[in-house]
Amino acid sequence: MTDSSPAPIGRRRVLIAGSAAAAAIGVGAGTAAARPGTTAAGATAPAPAAHAICTLTKQLTEGPYYLDHALVRADVSEGKPGVPLQLALTVVDRDTCAPLNKALVEIWYCDALGEYSGFVGNNGHQEPDNGKFLRGGVLTGADGVARLTGIYPGWYRGRCVHIHVKVHTGVTLTADGSFTGGNEIHTGQLFFDEKITQAVAKVSPYSTNTVPRTPLSSDGIYGNGGTAAGLMAVTALGSTPSAGYRGTLTLGIDPDA
């Protein structure tokens, strides 16, 4: 089953952020000028520096594999075999470029064989399915960064390699390791450079996934406006693909969406 076309965004406002966005203050090349914010007392706050321009983060389809577990955890791997992956996703206010503190960044994606938890078998492989592997999220810190770990995604028929992401604000953490309430302010997807995916695809267990892999250039979601929105900057953690990778991206978000 493949992701459908993006659903209409309606009144929700979003921004487009490329992998070149600066991590320190969440700025990057773009045309949307930042405007002054206000203090708690209502006084006008100083405008960001002239170079502090935030770019829009494209909203993309949620797809058919989302499960509302609301899991709060930094490591989503649950022992699934694969190439290690570290994510550092910076969430910033689209208007001020200021980092958003305590925003819940949630991810979900398929394993090396292209299977999503809760839907195992859809990509032609049979394996244990607890409905929760490779799903979870964490709060951003004062720097706006959400740090998560897992494995490099695999692929399933009709889609390139990708990770789904949602951003929530105003959530309440619960004692059972989940969250409740809040506002869902962004839904998107994260993408990987094709050369890196080609190298990972040669490593077991990815190499045992016989389903044809769709490259970035042929992906309907990535090619339909997703290019600038979610192509991460990815760096190697070692000298071989098996050592793993670290992906970073800045998401410019409308916190009032």
C-alpha positions as CSV (number, residue, x, y, z in Angstrom):
1,M,0.0,0.0,0.0
2,T,1.5,3.3,-1.0
3,D,1.0,6.8,0.5
4,S,-1.8,8.8,-1.2
5,S,-1.5,12.3,-2.6
6,P,-1.2,15.1,0.0
7,A,-4.5,16.0,1.6
8,P,-5.6,19.6,1.4
9,I,-3.9,21.8,4.0
10,G,-6.8,24.2,4.3
11,R,-6.2,27.0,6.7
12,R,-3.1,25.5,8.2
13,R,0.0,27.6,7.5
14,V,3.4,25.9,7.0
15,L,6.9,26.8,5.8
16,I,9.5,25.2,3.5
17,A,12.9,24.5,5.0
18,G,15.7,22.9,3.1
19,S,18.7,20.9,4.5
20,A,20.8,24.0,4.3
21,A,18.9,25.6,7.1
22,A,21.2,26.7,9.9
23,A,20.9,24.6,13.1
24,A,22.1,27.1,15.6
25,I,19.2,29.6,15.3
26,G,17.1,27.7,12.7
27,V,17.6,30.1,9.8
28,G,18.2,29.4,6.1
29,A,17.9,30.8,2.6
30,G,14.4,31.9,1.8
31,T,12.1,34.8,1.0
32,A,9.8,34.9,4.1
33,A,11.1,37.8,6.2
34,A,10.9,37.4,9.9
35,R,8.7,39.9,11.8
36,P,9.0,41.2,15.4
37,G,7.5,39.2,18.2
38,T,5.9,40.4,21.4
39,T,6.8,39.9,25.0
40,A,4.5,38.4,27.6
41,A,3.5,41.9,28.6
42,G,2.5,42.8,25.1
43,A,5.5,45.0,24.4
44,T,7.1,44.8,21.0
45,A,10.2,42.6,21.1
46,P,13.3,43.4,19.1
47,A,13.2,42.1,15.5
48,P,15.6,39.3,14.6
49,A,18.8,40.3,12.8
50,A,18.5,41.1,9.1
51,H,20.0,37.8,8.1
52,A,17.6,35.8,10.4
53,I,15.2,34.7,7.7
54,C,13.0,31.6,8.3
55,T,11.9,29.5,5.4
56,L,8.7,27.6,5.1
57,T,8.4,23.9,5.9
58,K,6.3,22.0,3.4
59,Q,3.3,20.0,4.8
60,L,3.1,16.6,3.3
61,T,0.7,13.7,3.5
62,E,0.3,11.7,6.7
63,G,0.0,8.5,4.7
64,P,-1.9,5.3,5.6
65,Y,0.4,4.0,8.4
66,Y,0.0,6.4,11.3
67,L,-1.0,4.9,14.6
68,D,-2.0,7.2,17.5
69,H,0.1,5.5,20.2
70,A,1.5,8.9,21.4
71,L,4.7,7.1,22.6
72,V,7.3,9.3,24.3
73,R,10.8,7.8,23.9
74,A,14.1,8.8,22.3
75,D,15.0,5.4,21.0
76,V,12.4,4.0,18.6
77,S,14.4,1.0,17.3
78,E,13.1,-1.7,19.7
79,G,16.0,-4.0,18.7
80,K,15.1,-3.9,15.0
81,P,18.2,-4.9,12.9
82,G,19.6,-2.2,10.7
83,V,22.1,0.6,10.2
84,P,22.1,3.0,13.2
85,L,20.5,6.4,12.7
86,Q,20.6,9.5,14.8
87,L,18.2,12.4,14.2
88,A,18.6,16.0,15.4
89,L,15.5,17.9,14.3
90,T,15.3,21.6,15.2
91,V,11.9,23.2,15.4
92,V,11.8,27.0,15.1
93,D,9.0,29.6,15.0
94,R,8.5,30.5,11.4
95,D,8.2,34.3,12.1
96,T,10.9,34.9,14.7
97,C,13.3,32.0,13.9
98,A,13.3,31.4,17.7
99,P,13.6,27.7,18.8
100,L,10.4,26.1,20.1
101,N,10.8,24.6,23.5
102,K,8.8,21.6,24.6
103,A,7.4,20.8,21.2
104,L,6.7,17.1,20.8
105,V,8.4,15.8,17.6
106,E,6.9,12.4,16.6
107,I,8.3,10.0,14.0
108,W,7.2,6.7,12.4
109,Y,8.6,4.7,9.6
110,C,9.2,1.2,8.1
111,D,11.9,-1.2,9.0
112,A,14.7,-2.6,6.8
113,L,12.2,-4.9,5.0
114,G,9.7,-2.1,4.4
115,E,7.2,-3.2,7.1
116,Y,5.4,-0.8,9.4
117,S,4.6,-1.9,12.9
118,G,0.9,-2.6,13.1
119,F,0.8,-3.4,9.3
120,V,3.4,-6.2,9.0
121,G,2.8,-8.2,5.8
122,N,1.9,-5.3,3.6
123,N,5.3,-5.4,2.0
124,G,5.4,-9.2,1.6
125,H,7.4,-10.1,4.7
126,Q,6.3,-12.0,7.8
127,E,7.9,-10.9,11.1
128,P,6.9,-10.3,14.7
129,D,4.6,-7.2,15.0
130,N,4.0,-5.5,18.3
131,G,2.4,-2.5,16.6
132,K,5.0,-0.1,18.1
133,F,8.5,-0.5,16.6
134,L,10.0,2.5,14.9
135,R,7.3,4.8,16.4
136,G,7.8,7.5,19.1
137,G,8.6,11.1,19.9
138,V,10.4,13.4,22.3
139,L,10.1,17.0,23.4
140,T,12.5,19.6,22.1
141,G,14.8,21.3,24.5
142,A,15.4,25.0,25.0
143,D,17.5,24.9,21.8
144,G,14.5,23.6,19.8
145,V,16.2,20.3,19.1
146,A,14.5,16.9,19.3
147,R,17.1,14.1,19.4
148,L,15.9,10.6,18.4
149,T,17.7,7.3,17.5
150,G,16.6,4.3,15.5
151,I,17.7,2.6,12.3
152,Y,17.9,3.8,8.7
153,P,14.6,3.2,7.1
154,G,14.0,0.5,4.5
155,W,11.6,0.8,1.6
156,Y,8.3,-0.5,0.4
157,R,6.7,-0.7,-3.0
158,G,5.9,2.6,-4.6
159,R,7.8,5.0,-2.2
160,C,11.3,6.2,-1.8
161,V,13.1,5.9,1.6
162,H,11.5,8.3,4.1
163,I,10.5,9.0,7.7
164,H,7.1,10.5,8.7
165,V,7.1,13.4,11.2
166,K,4.5,15.3,13.2
167,V,5.0,18.3,15.5
168,H,2.7,18.9,18.5
169,T,2.7,21.7,21.0
170,G,1.1,22.0,24.4
171,V,1.1,18.2,25.1
172,T,1.0,16.7,28.6
173,L,3.4,13.8,29.4
174,T,1.9,10.9,31.3
175,A,3.4,8.4,33.7
176,D,2.9,5.5,31.2
177,G,5.4,6.9,28.7
178,S,2.9,8.7,26.4
179,F,1.4,12.1,25.8
180,T,-2.1,13.6,25.7
181,G,-3.7,16.8,24.5
182,G,-2.0,19.6,22.7
183,N,-2.2,20.8,19.1
184,E,-0.8,19.0,16.0
185,I,0.8,21.9,14.1
186,H,2.8,20.1,11.4
187,T,2.8,16.8,9.4
188,G,5.7,16.1,7.0
189,Q,8.3,13.6,5.7
190,L,12.0,13.4,5.9
191,F,14.1,12.2,3.0
192,F,17.7,10.9,2.4
193,D,20.3,11.5,-0.3
194,E,20.0,8.7,-2.9
195,K,23.8,7.9,-2.8
196,I,23.5,7.1,1.0
197,T,20.5,4.9,0.5
198,Q,22.3,3.0,-2.3
199,A,25.1,2.3,0.1
200,V,22.8,1.2,2.9
201,A,20.8,-1.0,0.5
202,K,23.9,-3.3,0.1
203,V,24.0,-4.0,3.9
204,S,22.1,-6.8,5.5
205,P,19.1,-7.0,6.3
206,Y,18.3,-4.3,3.7
207,S,20.0,-6.4,1.0
208,T,17.4,-9.1,1.6
209,N,14.5,-6.8,0.8
210,T,13.6,-7.9,-2.8
211,V,10.8,-5.4,-3.3
212,P,11.8,-2.9,-6.0
213,R,13.1,0.4,-4.5
214,T,11.7,3.7,-5.8
215,P,14.4,6.4,-6.0
216,L,13.9,10.0,-5.0
217,S,13.6,11.0,-8.6
218,S,10.6,8.7,-9.2
219,D,8.8,9.3,-5.9
220,G,5.4,11.1,-6.2
221,I,5.5,12.7,-2.8
222,Y,9.1,13.9,-2.9
223,G,8.7,15.1,-6.4
224,N,5.5,16.9,-5.7
225,G,7.0,19.8,-3.7
226,G,8.7,17.8,-1.0
227,T,12.3,18.3,-2.2
228,A,13.1,21.5,-0.3
229,A,10.9,20.5,2.6
230,G,12.5,17.4,4.0
231,L,15.9,16.5,2.4
232,M,18.1,16.1,5.5
233,A,21.7,16.8,5.8
234,V,23.2,13.4,6.5
235,T,26.7,12.7,7.8
236,A,28.4,9.3,8.3
237,L,29.2,8.1,11.9
238,G,32.1,5.9,10.7
239,S,34.0,4.7,7.6
240,T,31.4,2.2,6.5
241,P,27.6,2.3,6.0
242,S,27.2,-0.2,8.9
243,A,28.6,2.4,11.3
244,G,25.5,4.5,10.8
245,Y,24.4,8.1,10.0
246,R,23.2,11.3,11.6
247,G,20.5,13.3,10.0
248,T,19.7,16.9,10.7
249,L,17.0,19.3,9.5
250,T,15.4,22.6,10.7
251,L,11.6,22.8,10.6
252,G,10.1,26.2,10.3
253,I,6.7,25.9,12.0
254,D,3.7,28.2,12.6
255,P,3.1,27.5,16.4
256,D,-0.4,29.0,16.1
257,A,-1.5,26.6,13.3
